[in-house]
Amino acid sequence: MSKLIAALIAGLFAAGAYAQNPPGASSQEQVITNTKPQDRAQDKVDARPQGQVKKQGGDEPKSAQSDAIGTGKSAATGQARVDAREKKNPNKAPAKQGGTPDSPGAK
């Protein structure tokens, strides 16, 4: 009985190994897809100009995700509000950045 189970397990391992790749072919040699859309996509990739490297970005953020203030319409509106507030009260000191002044850790 144990020899039968051992032979069955060995057979399952052999069948599993055969199902992975046909003999004589590696996974790198097999074409994943050879459909028309895949061919068009590959032609599009091959048609891109080679050797051009994007210019390295400077220290100014170019996207809203990496910019804490923002670069769009909302940032301009906010800055306009700040300018109007400062124009209305020119002698008022700007607010301090920080926590609650009455808390014991603030002193």
ABEGO torsion letter per residue (X at the ends): XAAAAAAAAAAAAAAAAAAABBBGBBAAABBABABAAAAAAAAAAAABBBGBBBBBBBABBABAAABAAEABAAAAAAAAAAAAAAAABAABBBBBBEBBAABAAAX
